[in-house]
Amino acid sequence: LNMFPSHANRFILDGNVVPTAWTNNGNPHAGLTTTGLRIGAQGGQVTLREFLKLCGKSPNCSFSAGSPDQTRHKFHTLLERLRAHPISFHGKQVTYTQAVSGISGGLFVVHPVAKFPGWAFLADLLEELWKASSVDMEIQPAHLHQDYDFREQGYAVECGDSPNPRSPAAFIVIGLLAGDRYGPLAPTVSWNDEPCASWQARASNSYAGPWNRVTNQTVLVVGNTYDPSTPFENSEGMAKLLANARLLTVEGYGHTALLNPSASA
């Protein structure tokens, strides 16, 4: 849009990343920040809070403890049990880190679509973990297998274009600071960018603005109010930075309106 504004026709931007966060305001030295933390350190935590609140209010949510407060307490108790030791679950060990990472991903889509099972499945999974954590079970060695998820394609873009620390050791400090400041899901956000520490390729001429070049058509910026990956503040920032844009605010949950369609978007 800004590099070639005369060629831009009609655009709808969803799952927005405010450009100044992506480029670190043009500073190539990331310091104790990562791309994910600059985009939205609190997005997952805020969405999780809403998930637990809605679950606590619903008689149909399997993980509900009867009220939002009691459900939040139940969730944090589950995390403490996982911190103490892994939970044997369907023949495998589930560690604290695996659980938190899975919860982060489980918040992306509210209703089942494609490979995302939805929030009802997440509630069922948490309840099963809760029941398993309440029983003394023999811990068996984990034999975990994960299919290739093509993650390197994303890293080729992010690590080449967006500043991240160059030292793997920095991510230990960043993860601890993020957890203390933003909550248990934030370290996952920072550690997701750790491969960039050793990524060899770098963009030779990254674009760092300006972001307000005039386009022929108005750009529609769409943002969910509770997006765990690209929080709503990114959509607000994008609409303000672009010279000719309008913001459609979707009072909804999950990552992008595309994966979480509603009557308004």
N, C-alpha and C positions, 0 to 999 in steps of 0.2 A: 504493500500500500504506500509506504513512504519512499521506498527506493524507486518505484515506477508508478507514481500516482496517475499519470496520464493514461496508463494501460489498465487501471483498476476500474472495474465496472460495478457490479452489485455484489456486496460481501455481507455475510452473516458470520460473526465471530462468537464462538462458544468455547467454554473451557479456557477462559482468557488467562494469559500470563502478562502482567504489566511489563512493558519492555525495559523500563529502568531497573526492575528487579532482575530480569534475565541478564542484562549487561552489567549489573553492579554499578550503574550510573557511569559506565564507560571506564571504570577502574579495573584493570586486568588482575589485580591482586585481591584475592577473596578474603584474606585474613581468616577470622574465625566465623565465616559464614559459608553457606552452600547455596546452590541454586534453589533447592527445595525449601530451605528455611527462609530465603528471601521472598519466595513466592507466597508461602503460607505456612508458617510454623504451627499456627494454631488451628488451621482448617480442620484437620482430623479430630482434634480434641473438642472443638465446638460442635462438630457434627455428631460425635460420639455422645456428648452431653444431651443433644436433642434426641438421639436414638434411645438412650436410657430413659429419658423423660417420657417419650411416647410409649415405650414398652411398659413402663411402670403404671401408666394410665390405662393400658389396654388389658381387658380380661382374656384376649386371644394371644397375647405375647407369651411364649413359653418360658422366657427368662424373667418375667415379671415377679417381683417380690411383694406386690400389692400396692406400691406407691412409687413415685419417682425417687424419693429419698432412699427408700429401702432397696430399690433396684440398683441405685448407684452404689450403695453400701455393699450389696451382694457382689457387684462387679469388682469393686476394689478388693474385697476379700478374696475373690477368685484370683486376682493378680498377685496378691500376697502369697497365696498357696503355690502359685506357679513360680514365684521368686524363690520359695523355700526348696522346691524340688520339682522335677518334671512330673507330669501326670500321664499315667498309662492310659492310652485311649485307642481303642480298636487295634490293639496289638503294637502300637507305636508309642514312643515317648513324645509328648508335646512339651516343649520348653517355654519359658516365659517369652523369649524373643520370638519364637515361632508363632505363639498365640497373638502377641501384639501386632506382628506383621500381618497375620491373617485377618485380624479385626480391622486394621487399617484398610486393607483391600476390600473387606466385606461391606464397608460403608459406601462404596462407590455407586452402587445401584440399589434402589429401593425395591423395585419389582423385578422378577427374574427376566433377564434378557441376555442372549448370547451365552458367554461363558460365566456370567455373573449370576449367582443364585438368588440374590436379593436379601432384604433385611429379615424376613421371616426365617430364612435358612440360618442367618447369622445368630438370631435369637435361639433357635434350636441347637445350634452348635455350642453356644455358650452354656446352655442348660445341660447339655450332655457333659461338657467339661466340668461343670459345677458338681454334677452327681458323681462323676469319676473322681473328683478331688476330695469328695467326702468319704471315700472308701479306701481303706488301707489295701493297696494292691502292690504286688511285686513289680519293681521297675525292670523292664527288659531292655537290653541294648537296642538302640534305635537303628533301623535299616531304612533310611529315607531315600526316596527316589523322586527327582523332579524333572519333568520333561523340559526340553529346551524351549525357552519362551521368547526368543528373538530379541532379547533385551539390548544386545549390542547395537541394534539399529538406532534406538533412541539415544544411547550413549554417544554414538558417532556424531550426532547433532549437538547434544548438550555439552559433552566434554570438549568438543572442538570449538564451541562458540560462546559458552557461558562460564565465567570464572568460578573455579572451585579450588580448594587447597591442594597443593602439590605433594604434601606429606601425608601418607596414610595414618601416621600417628596423630595428626591433628584431629582426625575424626573421632578419636577416643574422647578427647577434651570437648569437642563440639557436641557429641552425643550426650555427655554428662550434663553440660550446660543447658542444652535444649530440654532434657528431661526435667531438670530442676525448675526451669523457667516456664515451660509450656505444658508439661504433663507427659504421661507415659507413652503417648503415640509419637511425640516429636522426635525422639532419637531415631525412629525408623525413617523419618523424613530425611534426616541428615545422613544416615548411613546409606541410603539409596544412592547418594552421589559419590560414595567412596571410590568406585572404579575410576572416576575422573582423576584421582591422584596419580595413577600410573598410566593414564591414557596418553599415548604418544602424539597423536595427530592434533594439531591446533589450527584453527581458521587463520589464514594469512591476512585477511582484511575484514574483520568483523564489523558489522554495521552497528553504530551506537547512537543513531539519531541523525537529524531531527525526526520527531515523531508526529509533527503537526502539518505535514504537507497536504495541501487541499486536493481532495478527490472529486471527480465529477458527480458521483452518487453518494448519498448518505450511507454510512456504514452502520449496520445494526449490530450492536453489542448485546449479547444475551448472557445473563448470569443467574445461577441459583443462589439463593440467600444462604444455604447451608451446603456448600460444596467442600468435601474433605480434602481435595487435591489442589484445586485452584480457587481459593476462597473468593467470596463476592467482592472483596476490596480490589481484587485484580480487575474485575469487570468495570468497577467504578473508575479505577485509575486509567484503564484503557480508553473509556469513553471521554475522559477529560483530556487525555494526551492527544487523541486524534482530532484533526481540525474539523471534520465533518462527520460526527457520529451521534447516534442516539442509543440510550441504554434501556433495554427491556429487562426489568427486574422480575424474576420468577420466584415467588414465595414457595420454595420447595427444597428438596433434599437430594443429595447424591452428586456425583461428578458429571457435569454437563447436562443441559436440557435434552440433548440428543439421546443420551442413554436413559433419561428420566423424563419422558414426555408428559405434558400436562395439557389442560384445556387452553392455556394461554401461550404455550410454546411447543 
